[in-house]
Amino acid sequence: MADQLPYKPKQGEIPTDPGVYRFRDRDGRILYVGKAKNLRARLSNYFAPLRTLHERTRRMVTTAASVEWTVVGSDVEALQLEYMWIQEFSPPFNVRYKDDKSYPFMAITLADEAPRVIVTRNRRIPGAKYFGPYPKVWAVHDTIDLMIKVFPIRTCSDASYKRAMQTGRPCFPGQIGRCGGPCSMKVTIEEHRAIVDDFVAFMSGGDERFSRELTKRMREASAAMDYESAAVYRDKLQSIDAVLSRSALVLSDDAEADLFGIAEDELSAAVQHFVVRGGRVRGVRATTVDKEIDIAGPELVDQVLQRAYGNAAPADIPRTVIVPQLPDDAEELEQWLREKRGKAVSLSVAQRGQKADLMRTATINAQQALMLHKTRRTSDYVARTQALTDLQEALGLSEAPLRIECYDISHLSGTNVVASMVVFEDGLPRKDQYRSFSIAETTDDTDSMHQVLMRRLAYLDRPEEPEPEPEPTADGEVVTTRRRARFAYRPQLLVVDGGQPQVVAAQRALEDAGHPEIALVGIAKRLEEVWLPGDDYPVILPRTSEALYLLQRLRDEAHRFAITHQRKRRRRDITTVLAEVPGLGDARIKALLRHFGSVSALRDATPDQIAELPGIGPKLAASVHTHLATR
């Protein structure tokens, strides 16, 4: 492979102005669209020596056959043009959004003569005021049911409203108390419009004046012994409290903000978009993102915001947008949002306080969504079958690897070295056959990998133990015992966590053990590269490949199991050290660890500090301090 691209522009051809660039393939299809404040500086990154590029970026530039650019007048114009072209051409190497489902909204049709409240997924109703999005349709209906008890506005269809107004007979929902519009013959159009305004005002900010006003009226009615009216006001207050309790107050009463929590790995990202109005979370939208080329966190935030607000109505853009980290063109994004909203918009990072707490909540939700996105495929039989077939083709295997074993090494700065083995059969984990290894002496990770595989592969050559004959008991019953699953099952594929060095060590172990026929592959976490024995370059599986998701799941599960085993050993070692102190039992050991948090902190404590714990006197504290100091 040549180290330079044949279509690389000549020196000085690329301008230094802001603009948008496009990579095209031989058929003219646009592969990637990007923007830059300085086109020459940005594009020079793509035309660096190929060996220095990220594997996925290298795949994009080698797939492309040409690059072109368009100069614009400002950075904001570049942002707008980039967004327009991404929407128009859907370039395969740009960030792609997997979750394109529409969410249910509550809409108030303010353009109607008598506005009504509806549940809809259509965001283009002329003159409508939207609230949400809501995660489920039933959540919108529940909120509407509570709200119309307090603000009885129209809920019937346009046909029912028109028929009622022509005939002078209430619409059917009005007859059963489910519609409060003019068609119910209880209010005029003007009175109904005032109620609609109150409905919108309450949903826009949870205005506390409604609660205060209803409380005042309830007390006045109760004082006048008008208990029926007092009960009506009481029921309305309960409905308001129920609506407010569904969205807890997370920021100040006047806060209007959108908050984005993001969790990502090398291939995917999950975004949790919290819509905060009146200090309360009024809507939540979840999105999953696929990443093709190397994209840093700030650039991902840029793309997420473009996606969120590209087609947004001015009323849907808040005063404040809170993100996990500021993109490089934060000022241009603020100006772009300001132009769309018609008012000032600030872009910020939550550092502390309530906003930081809410950001942590959004991030946790994003992490869970990302985990669900990665594991959902393994529960799908078709996806699992496709993953095994893809692995067979990508690795050149003679048959699909029905049994796969994955190995990972874990240590603490070179000490307390452990290894894990996880087993997947037919694309699903077999946790009863997971194994963990303790490694007493080793030089590095490759030596540890060699040792572990030699220990594991030795079991393949052991003769199978005969099944014990069941013996009848005195009552004539036959009792059988199930043997624990053994290492004797031969894997079709071994996966090691790591790159070329780990694969070389594993290949040496297979040859030393006399089993070179077992297929081997390594997966390097940083770039999600797949390494085969003897190859100088890794295999790059497509980001949408089921095989890549299966290898990721194996690697992550092996890492989790290794860390779990290491933590158990560490706790056991800590307990063993403290148990050697005379007079220190299990209860006192737990109390010490709970109070100091770790043996290191306990070792740094003075005898007086240790003696402060209930049940530990000066003499025992001195013994603990002396014992740890000599370890």
C-alpha positions as CSV (number, residue, x, y, z in Angstrom):
1,M,0.0,0.0,0.0
2,A,1.4,3.4,-1.0
3,D,1.9,5.7,1.9
4,Q,0.3,8.7,0.1
5,L,-3.1,9.1,-1.6
6,P,-3.1,9.6,-5.3
7,Y,-5.8,12.3,-5.1
8,K,-3.9,14.4,-2.5
9,P,-4.2,18.1,-3.5
10,K,-1.0,19.8,-4.4
11,Q,0.7,22.0,-1.8
12,G,-1.0,25.4,-1.6
13,E,-4.2,24.3,-3.5
14,I,-6.3,24.1,-0.3
15,P,-7.4,27.5,1.0
16,T,-7.0,28.6,4.6
17,D,-10.6,29.9,4.7
18,P,-13.5,28.3,6.6
19,G,-15.6,25.9,4.6
20,V,-17.0,22.4,4.1
21,Y,-15.2,19.5,2.5
22,R,-16.5,16.2,1.0
23,F,-14.8,12.9,0.2
24,R,-16.2,11.0,-2.7
25,D,-15.6,7.5,-4.0
26,R,-15.0,6.4,-7.6
27,D,-18.7,6.5,-8.4
28,G,-19.1,10.0,-7.1
29,R,-21.0,9.0,-3.9
30,I,-20.2,11.3,-1.0
31,L,-18.5,9.3,1.8
32,Y,-17.9,11.9,4.4
33,V,-18.8,15.6,5.0
34,G,-16.9,17.8,7.5
35,K,-16.5,21.5,8.3
36,A,-13.4,23.4,9.2
37,K,-12.4,26.9,10.3
38,N,-9.2,26.4,8.3
39,L,-9.7,24.0,5.4
40,R,-5.9,23.5,4.8
41,A,-5.1,22.7,8.4
42,R,-8.1,20.3,8.7
43,L,-7.6,18.4,5.5
44,S,-3.8,18.0,6.1
45,N,-4.7,15.6,8.9
46,Y,-6.3,13.3,6.4
47,F,-3.3,13.4,4.1
48,A,-0.7,12.5,6.7
49,P,1.2,9.3,6.1
50,L,-1.3,6.4,6.1
51,R,0.5,4.5,8.7
52,T,-0.1,7.3,11.2
53,L,-3.9,7.5,10.7
54,H,-6.5,5.8,12.8
55,E,-7.5,2.5,11.2
56,R,-11.0,3.6,10.4
57,T,-10.0,7.0,9.1
58,R,-7.5,5.2,6.9
59,R,-10.2,3.0,5.6
60,M,-12.3,6.1,4.7
61,V,-9.5,8.0,2.9
62,T,-8.4,4.9,0.9
63,T,-12.0,4.1,-0.1
64,A,-12.4,7.7,-1.4
65,A,-11.1,8.7,-4.8
66,S,-11.4,12.5,-4.6
67,V,-11.8,15.3,-2.2
68,E,-13.5,18.7,-2.8
69,W,-14.3,21.7,-0.7
70,T,-16.6,24.8,-0.6
71,V,-15.4,28.0,0.9
72,V,-18.0,30.0,2.9
73,G,-18.0,33.4,4.5
74,S,-18.0,32.4,8.2
75,D,-17.7,29.5,10.6
76,V,-21.5,29.6,11.2
77,E,-22.2,29.3,7.5
78,A,-19.9,26.2,7.5
79,L,-21.9,24.7,10.3
80,Q,-25.2,25.3,8.5
81,L,-23.9,23.9,5.1
82,E,-22.4,20.8,6.8
83,Y,-25.7,20.1,8.5
84,M,-27.6,20.5,5.2
85,W,-25.3,18.2,3.3
86,I,-25.3,15.5,5.9
87,Q,-29.1,15.5,5.9
88,E,-29.2,15.4,2.1
89,F,-26.6,12.8,1.3
90,S,-26.4,10.6,4.5
91,P,-22.7,10.0,4.1
92,P,-21.8,6.4,5.3
93,F,-18.7,7.6,7.3
94,N,-20.4,10.4,9.2
95,V,-22.1,9.8,12.6
96,R,-25.2,7.8,12.0
97,Y,-28.2,7.7,14.3
98,K,-29.7,4.3,14.9
99,D,-32.8,5.3,16.9
100,D,-35.0,7.2,14.5
101,K,-38.3,6.4,16.2
102,S,-40.6,9.2,16.8
103,Y,-41.6,10.0,20.4
104,P,-45.2,10.9,21.5
105,F,-45.9,14.5,22.4
106,M,-48.7,16.4,24.0
107,A,-49.9,19.1,21.6
108,I,-52.2,22.0,22.1
109,T,-53.7,23.2,18.7
110,L,-53.5,26.9,19.4
111,A,-54.3,27.8,15.8
112,D,-57.8,26.3,16.1
113,E,-60.9,28.4,17.0
114,A,-61.2,26.2,20.1
115,P,-57.8,24.6,20.8
116,R,-57.8,21.0,21.8
117,V,-55.2,18.8,23.5
118,I,-54.1,15.7,21.7
119,V,-51.4,13.0,21.7
120,T,-49.3,13.0,18.5
121,R,-46.0,12.1,17.0
122,N,-46.4,14.8,14.3
123,R,-44.2,17.8,15.0
124,R,-45.5,19.8,12.1
125,I,-49.1,20.8,13.1
126,P,-49.4,24.5,12.3
127,G,-49.6,26.7,15.3
128,A,-49.4,23.9,17.8
129,K,-47.7,24.1,21.2
130,Y,-45.8,20.9,22.1
131,F,-44.8,19.4,25.4
132,G,-42.6,16.4,25.8
133,P,-41.3,14.1,24.4
134,Y,-42.7,11.4,26.6
135,P,-41.1,7.9,26.8
136,K,-44.5,6.1,26.5
137,V,-47.9,7.0,25.0
138,W,-49.6,6.0,28.2
139,A,-47.6,8.6,30.1
140,V,-49.0,11.3,27.9
141,H,-52.6,10.1,28.3
142,D,-52.2,9.9,32.1
143,T,-50.9,13.5,32.2
144,I,-53.8,14.7,30.0
145,D,-56.4,12.9,32.2
146,L,-55.0,14.7,35.2
147,M,-54.7,18.1,33.5
148,I,-58.3,18.3,32.1
149,K,-59.6,17.9,35.7
150,V,-58.0,21.2,36.5
151,F,-58.1,22.9,33.1
152,P,-61.1,21.4,31.2
153,I,-60.2,22.2,27.6
154,R,-61.4,20.5,24.4
155,T,-60.4,16.9,23.8
156,C,-63.0,15.9,21.0
157,S,-62.2,15.6,17.3
158,D,-62.6,18.4,14.9
159,A,-65.6,16.6,13.3
160,S,-67.3,16.2,16.7
161,Y,-66.7,19.9,17.5
162,K,-68.1,21.1,14.1
163,R,-71.2,18.9,14.4
164,A,-71.8,20.1,18.0
165,M,-71.5,23.8,17.1
166,Q,-73.9,23.4,14.2
167,T,-76.6,21.4,16.0
168,G,-76.3,23.0,19.4
169,R,-76.0,19.6,21.0
170,P,-72.9,18.8,23.1
171,C,-70.3,16.5,21.7
172,F,-70.3,13.0,23.1
173,P,-67.0,13.5,25.2
174,G,-68.7,16.6,26.5
175,Q,-71.8,14.7,27.6
176,I,-69.7,12.3,29.7
177,G,-67.5,15.1,31.1
178,R,-64.4,14.4,29.0
179,C,-64.5,17.5,26.9
180,G,-64.5,21.1,28.2
181,G,-64.6,23.0,24.9
182,P,-67.3,25.3,23.7
183,C,-68.9,22.2,22.0
184,S,-69.8,21.0,25.5
185,M,-72.1,24.1,25.8
186,K,-70.6,25.0,29.2
187,V,-68.2,27.8,28.2
188,T,-67.9,30.4,25.5
189,I,-65.1,30.4,23.0
190,E,-63.5,33.3,24.8
191,E,-63.7,31.6,28.2
192,H,-62.3,28.4,26.7
193,R,-59.4,30.3,25.3
194,A,-58.5,31.7,28.8
195,I,-58.6,28.1,30.2
196,V,-56.3,27.0,27.3
197,D,-53.9,29.8,28.1
198,D,-53.8,28.6,31.8
199,F,-53.2,25.0,30.6
200,V,-50.2,26.1,28.5
201,A,-48.8,28.4,31.2
202,F,-48.9,25.5,33.7
203,M,-47.3,23.0,31.4
204,S,-44.7,25.5,30.4
205,G,-43.4,26.1,33.9
206,G,-45.5,24.4,36.5
207,D,-46.7,27.8,37.7
208,E,-47.2,27.7,41.4
209,R,-49.8,30.4,41.2
210,F,-52.4,27.8,40.2
211,S,-51.7,25.8,43.4
212,R,-51.9,28.9,45.5
213,E,-55.1,30.1,43.9
214,L,-56.8,26.7,44.3
215,T,-55.7,26.4,47.9
216,K,-57.1,29.9,48.6
217,R,-60.4,29.1,47.0
218,M,-60.7,25.8,48.8
219,R,-60.1,27.4,52.2
220,E,-62.6,30.2,51.4
221,A,-65.3,27.6,50.4
222,S,-64.6,25.5,53.5
223,A,-64.9,28.6,55.7
224,A,-68.2,29.4,54.0
225,M,-69.3,25.8,54.7
226,D,-69.6,25.2,50.9
227,Y,-68.1,21.8,51.2
228,E,-69.0,20.6,47.7
229,S,-67.0,23.4,46.1
230,A,-64.2,22.8,48.6
231,A,-64.1,19.2,47.5
232,V,-63.9,20.2,43.9
233,Y,-60.9,22.5,44.6
234,R,-59.3,19.8,46.7
235,D,-59.6,17.3,43.8
236,K,-58.0,19.8,41.4
237,L,-55.1,20.4,43.8
238,Q,-54.5,16.6,44.0
239,S,-54.4,16.5,40.2
240,I,-51.9,19.3,40.1
241,D,-49.8,17.6,42.7
242,A,-49.9,14.4,40.7
243,V,-48.7,16.1,37.6
244,L,-45.9,17.8,39.4
245,S,-44.8,14.7,41.2
246,R,-44.3,12.9,37.9
247,S,-41.5,15.3,37.2
248,A,-39.4,16.2,40.3
249,L,-37.9,19.6,40.6
250,V,-34.3,19.2,39.5
251,L,-33.3,22.9,38.9
252,S,-34.6,26.3,40.0
253,D,-38.2,27.1,39.3
254,D,-37.4,29.4,36.3
255,A,-34.8,27.1,34.7
256,E,-35.2,26.4,31.0
257,A,-32.5,24.1,29.7
258,D,-31.7,21.1,27.6
259,L,-29.2,18.7,29.0
260,F,-27.3,16.0,27.0
261,G,-25.7,13.0,28.7
262,I,-23.4,11.0,26.5
263,A,-21.7,7.6,26.9
264,E,-19.5,6.2,24.2
265,D,-17.0,3.6,23.1
266,E,-14.9,3.3,20.0
267,L,-17.8,2.4,17.8
268,S,-21.0,3.6,19.3
269,A,-22.5,6.2,21.6
270,A,-25.8,6.6,23.5
271,V,-27.3,10.1,24.1
272,Q,-29.9,11.0,26.7
273,H,-31.5,14.3,26.0
274,F,-33.3,15.8,29.1
275,V,-35.8,18.6,28.4
276,V,-36.0,20.8,31.5
277,R,-38.8,23.4,31.7
278,G,-39.8,25.3,34.8
279,G,-37.0,23.4,36.7
280,R,-38.6,20.0,35.9
281,V,-37.7,17.3,33.5
282,R,-40.6,17.6,31.0
283,G,-39.3,15.2,28.4
284,V,-36.6,12.6,27.7
285,R,-35.3,11.5,24.3
286,A,-32.8,8.6,23.8
287,T,-30.7,8.2,20.7
288,T,-28.0,5.6,19.7
289,V,-25.2,6.7,17.5
290,D,-22.8,4.7,15.3
291,K,-19.3,6.1,14.7
292,E,-17.4,5.0,11.6
293,I,-14.2,7.1,11.8
294,D,-12.3,8.3,14.8
295,I,-14.3,11.1,16.4
296,A,-13.4,12.8,19.6
297,G,-15.9,13.8,22.3
298,P,-16.2,17.5,21.5
299,E,-16.8,16.6,17.8
300,L,-19.5,14.1,18.8
301,V,-21.2,16.8,21.0
302,D,-21.1,19.1,17.9
303,Q,-22.9,16.4,15.8
304,V,-25.4,15.6,18.5
305,L,-26.4,19.3,18.8
306,Q,-26.8,19.7,15.1
307,R,-29.0,16.7,15.0
308,A,-31.1,17.9,18.0
309,Y,-31.7,21.4,16.8
310,G,-31.3,21.2,13.0
311,N,-35.1,21.1,12.3
312,A,-36.2,22.4,15.7
313,A,-38.8,25.1,16.1
314,P,-37.7,28.3,17.8
315,A,-39.9,27.5,20.9
316,D,-38.1,24.2,21.3
317,I,-34.6,25.8,21.7
318,P,-34.0,26.7,25.4
319,R,-32.0,29.5,26.9
320,T,-29.3,27.1,28.1
321,V,-27.9,23.9,26.6
322,I,-25.8,21.8,29.0
323,V,-23.3,19.3,27.5
324,P,-20.6,17.0,28.9
325,Q,-17.8,19.0,27.1
326,L,-17.7,22.0,24.9
327,P,-17.1,21.5,21.2
328,D,-14.3,23.3,19.4
329,D,-16.8,25.6,17.6
330,A,-18.9,26.4,20.7
331,E,-19.2,30.1,19.8
332,E,-20.4,29.3,16.3
333,L,-22.9,26.8,17.7
334,E,-24.3,29.4,20.1
335,Q,-24.6,31.9,17.3
336,W,-26.4,29.3,15.1
337,L,-28.8,28.5,17.9
338,R,-29.3,32.2,18.6
339,E,-30.3,32.8,15.0
340,K,-32.7,29.9,15.0
341,R,-34.3,30.8,18.4
342,G,-34.3,34.6,17.9
343,K,-33.0,35.0,21.4
344,A,-29.7,34.4,23.3
345,V,-28.6,30.8,23.8
346,S,-25.7,29.8,26.1
347,L,-23.8,26.5,25.7
348,S,-22.1,25.4,29.0
349,V,-20.7,22.5,30.9
350,A,-22.1,21.6,34.3
351,Q,-19.3,21.9,36.9
352,R,-21.1,21.5,40.2
353,G,-24.5,21.8,42.0
354,Q,-27.9,20.6,40.7
355,K,-26.9,20.8,37.0
356,A,-23.9,18.5,37.6
357,D,-26.1,16.1,39.6
358,L,-28.6,16.0,36.7
359,M,-25.7,15.5,34.2
360,R,-24.6,12.5,36.2
361,T,-28.1,11.1,36.1
362,A,-28.3,11.6,32.3
363,T,-24.8,10.0,31.8
364,I,-25.8,7.0,33.9
365,N,-28.9,6.5,31.7
366,A,-26.8,6.9,28.6
367,Q,-24.3,4.3,29.9
368,Q,-27.2,1.8,30.5
369,A,-28.6,2.6,27.1
370,L,-25.2,1.9,25.5
371,M,-24.9,-1.4,27.3
372,L,-28.4,-2.4,26.2
373,H,-27.6,-1.4,22.6
374,K,-24.5,-3.6,22.7
375,T,-26.0,-6.6,24.3
376,R,-29.5,-6.6,22.6
377,R,-28.0,-8.2,19.5
378,T,-26.8,-11.3,21.4
379,S,-30.4,-12.1,22.5
380,D,-31.5,-12.2,18.9
381,Y,-31.1,-15.6,17.3
382,V,-30.8,-14.2,13.8
383,A,-28.2,-11.7,14.9
384,R,-26.2,-14.4,16.7
385,T,-26.3,-16.7,13.6
386,Q,-25.2,-13.8,11.5
387,A,-22.4,-13.0,13.9
388,L,-21.0,-16.5,13.8
389,T,-21.3,-16.6,10.0
390,D,-19.5,-13.2,9.7
391,L,-16.7,-14.4,12.0
392,Q,-16.3,-17.6,9.9
393,E,-15.9,-15.5,6.7
394,A,-13.7,-12.8,8.2
395,L,-11.3,-15.2,9.8
396,G,-11.3,-17.7,7.0
397,L,-12.6,-20.6,9.2
398,S,-13.8,-23.9,7.8
399,E,-16.8,-23.8,10.1
400,A,-18.7,-21.4,12.3
401,P,-17.1,-21.1,15.8
402,L,-19.9,-22.5,17.9
403,R,-17.7,-22.6,21.1
404,I,-15.5,-19.5,21.7
405,E,-13.3,-18.9,24.6
406,C,-11.9,-15.4,25.5
407,Y,-9.0,-14.6,27.8
408,D,-8.1,-11.4,29.7
409,I,-5.2,-10.5,32.0
410,S,-5.7,-8.2,34.9
411,H,-3.2,-6.8,37.5
412,L,-2.5,-4.0,39.9
413,S,0.7,-2.2,38.7
414,G,2.2,-5.6,37.9
415,T,1.1,-7.3,41.1
416,N,-1.8,-9.5,42.0
417,V,-1.9,-10.9,38.5
418,V,-5.1,-12.8,37.5
419,A,-6.6,-14.0,34.3
420,S,-10.1,-14.9,33.2
421,M,-11.7,-17.3,30.7
422,V,-15.2,-16.8,29.5
423,V,-17.1,-19.2,27.2
424,F,-19.7,-18.4,24.6
425,E,-21.6,-21.2,22.9
426,D,-23.9,-20.4,20.0
427,G,-23.2,-16.8,20.6
428,L,-24.5,-16.9,24.3
429,P,-22.5,-16.9,27.5
430,R,-22.0,-20.2,29.4
431,K,-21.3,-18.8,32.8
432,D,-21.1,-22.2,34.4
433,Q,-17.9,-22.8,32.4
434,Y,-16.2,-19.5,33.2
435,R,-12.8,-20.0,34.9
436,S,-10.3,-17.7,36.7
437,F,-6.6,-18.1,37.1
438,S,-4.1,-16.9,39.6
439,I,-0.6,-16.2,38.2
440,A,2.1,-16.4,40.9
441,E,5.1,-15.3,38.9
442,T,5.2,-13.5,35.5
443,T,7.3,-11.0,33.6
444,D,4.6,-9.2,31.6
445,D,1.1,-9.7,30.1
446,T,2.4,-11.8,27.2
447,D,4.1,-14.2,29.6
448,S,0.9,-14.4,31.7
449,M,-1.2,-15.1,28.6
450,H,1.2,-17.9,27.6
451,Q,1.1,-19.5,31.0
452,V,-2.7,-19.4,31.2
453,L,-3.3,-20.9,27.8
454,M,-0.7,-23.6,28.5
455,R,-2.6,-24.5,31.7
456,R,-5.9,-24.5,29.9
457,L,-4.8,-26.4,26.8
458,A,-3.3,-29.2,28.9
459,Y,-6.9,-30.3,29.7
460,L,-7.6,-31.1,26.1
461,D,-5.2,-34.1,26.1
462,R,-6.5,-35.6,29.3
463,P,-8.6,-38.7,29.0
464,E,-12.2,-38.2,29.8
465,E,-13.1,-39.6,33.3
466,P,-15.7,-42.4,33.0
467,E,-19.1,-41.6,34.3
468,P,-19.6,-43.2,37.7
469,E,-22.2,-46.0,37.8
470,P,-25.2,-45.0,39.9
471,E,-25.7,-47.1,42.9
472,P,-29.2,-47.9,44.4
473,T,-29.8,-46.8,47.9
474,A,-31.3,-48.9,50.6
475,D,-34.8,-47.8,49.5
476,G,-34.1,-48.9,45.9
477,E,-33.7,-45.3,44.6
478,V,-31.0,-44.4,42.2
479,V,-29.0,-41.3,43.1
480,T,-26.9,-39.6,40.5
481,T,-24.6,-36.7,40.8
482,R,-23.9,-34.2,38.1
483,R,-20.2,-33.7,37.4
484,R,-18.9,-30.1,37.1
485,A,-18.3,-29.1,33.5
486,R,-14.6,-29.5,32.6
487,F,-12.0,-28.0,30.2
488,A,-12.2,-31.0,28.0
489,Y,-14.5,-29.3,25.4
490,R,-12.4,-28.1,22.5
491,P,-13.0,-24.5,21.4
492,Q,-13.3,-23.6,17.7
493,L,-11.9,-20.1,18.4
494,L,-9.7,-18.5,21.0
495,V,-10.0,-14.7,21.6
496,V,-7.4,-12.8,23.5
497,D,-7.8,-9.3,24.8
498,G,-5.0,-7.4,23.1
499,G,-3.1,-6.7,19.9
500,Q,-0.3,-8.3,18.1
501,P,2.0,-9.1,21.1
502,Q,-0.8,-11.0,22.9
503,V,-1.7,-12.9,19.7
504,V,1.9,-13.9,19.2
505,A,2.1,-15.2,22.8
506,A,-1.2,-17.1,22.4
507,Q,0.0,-18.6,19.1
508,R,3.2,-19.8,20.8
509,A,1.1,-21.5,23.5
510,L,-1.0,-23.2,20.9
511,E,2.1,-24.6,19.1
512,D,3.8,-25.6,22.4
513,A,0.6,-27.4,23.5
514,G,0.3,-29.2,20.2
515,H,-2.9,-27.6,19.1
516,P,-2.2,-25.2,16.2
517,E,-5.4,-26.2,14.6
518,I,-7.5,-24.0,17.0
519,A,-8.3,-20.7,15.5
520,L,-7.0,-17.6,17.3
521,V,-7.8,-13.9,17.1
522,G,-7.0,-10.8,19.3
523,I,-9.1,-7.7,19.7
524,A,-7.4,-4.5,20.7
525,K,-9.6,-2.2,22.6
526,R,-8.2,1.2,21.6
527,L,-9.1,0.9,17.9
528,E,-11.3,-2.2,18.0
529,E,-8.7,-3.8,15.7
530,V,-8.9,-7.6,15.0
531,W,-5.5,-9.2,14.8
532,L,-4.8,-12.6,13.3
533,P,-1.5,-14.6,13.8
534,G,1.2,-13.8,11.4
535,D,-0.5,-10.7,9.9
536,D,1.3,-7.3,9.8
537,Y,-2.0,-5.4,9.6
538,P,-5.2,-5.9,11.5
539,V,-8.6,-6.9,10.1
540,I,-11.1,-3.9,10.3
541,L,-14.6,-5.2,10.6
542,P,-17.4,-2.9,9.6
543,R,-19.0,-1.0,12.5
544,T,-22.4,-2.6,11.8
545,S,-20.9,-6.1,11.7
546,E,-22.6,-8.5,14.1
547,A,-19.2,-10.3,14.4
548,L,-17.6,-7.2,15.8
549,Y,-20.4,-6.8,18.4
550,L,-19.9,-10.4,19.4
551,L,-16.1,-10.0,19.8
552,Q,-16.7,-6.8,21.8
553,R,-19.1,-8.6,24.1
554,L,-16.6,-11.5,24.6
555,R,-13.8,-9.0,25.4
556,D,-15.9,-6.9,27.8
557,E,-17.2,-10.0,29.6
558,A,-13.7,-11.4,30.0
559,H,-12.5,-8.1,31.4
560,R,-15.4,-7.8,33.8
561,F,-14.9,-11.4,35.1
562,A,-11.1,-10.8,35.5
563,I,-11.7,-7.6,37.5
564,T,-14.3,-9.3,39.7
565,H,-11.9,-12.1,40.5
566,Q,-9.1,-9.7,41.3
567,R,-11.3,-7.7,43.7
568,K,-12.4,-10.9,45.5
569,R,-8.7,-11.9,45.9
570,R,-7.8,-8.4,47.1
571,R,-10.6,-8.5,49.8
572,R,-9.5,-12.0,50.8
573,D,-5.8,-10.9,51.1
574,I,-6.8,-7.8,53.1
575,T,-8.8,-9.9,55.5
576,T,-6.0,-12.4,55.8
577,V,-3.5,-9.7,56.7
578,L,-5.7,-8.3,59.4
579,A,-6.8,-11.7,60.7
580,E,-3.2,-12.3,61.8
581,V,-3.5,-9.6,64.4
582,P,-4.3,-11.2,67.8
583,G,-7.7,-10.2,69.2
584,L,-9.0,-8.9,65.9
585,G,-12.1,-10.9,64.8
586,D,-14.3,-10.7,61.7
587,A,-16.6,-8.0,63.2
588,R,-13.7,-5.7,64.1
589,I,-12.0,-6.2,60.7
590,K,-15.2,-5.2,58.9
591,A,-15.5,-2.1,61.1
592,L,-12.0,-1.1,60.4
593,L,-12.3,-1.5,56.7
594,R,-15.7,0.3,56.7
595,H,-14.3,3.2,58.6
596,F,-10.9,3.7,56.8
597,G,-12.0,2.4,53.4
598,S,-8.8,0.5,52.6
599,V,-5.7,-1.1,54.1
600,S,-3.6,1.7,52.7
601,A,-5.6,4.3,54.7
602,L,-5.5,2.1,57.7
603,R,-1.7,1.7,57.4
604,D,-1.3,5.5,57.3
605,A,-3.5,6.0,60.4
606,T,-1.9,6.5,63.9
607,P,-2.7,4.2,66.8
608,D,-4.8,7.0,68.4
609,Q,-6.9,7.3,65.2
610,I,-7.4,3.5,65.1
611,A,-8.4,3.5,68.8
612,E,-11.2,5.9,68.2
613,L,-13.3,3.1,66.8
614,P,-15.7,1.5,69.3
615,G,-14.5,-1.8,70.5
616,I,-10.8,-1.2,69.7
617,G,-8.7,-0.1,72.7
618,P,-5.3,1.5,72.7
619,K,-3.5,-1.9,73.1
620,L,-5.3,-3.5,70.1
621,A,-4.8,-0.3,68.1
622,A,-1.1,-0.4,68.7
623,S,-1.0,-4.1,67.6
624,V,-2.8,-3.3,64.4
625,H,-0.5,-0.4,63.6
626,T,2.7,-2.4,64.4
627,H,1.5,-5.4,62.3
628,L,0.7,-3.3,59.2
629,A,3.9,-1.3,59.5
630,T,5.9,-4.5,59.3
631,R,4.0,-5.9,56.3
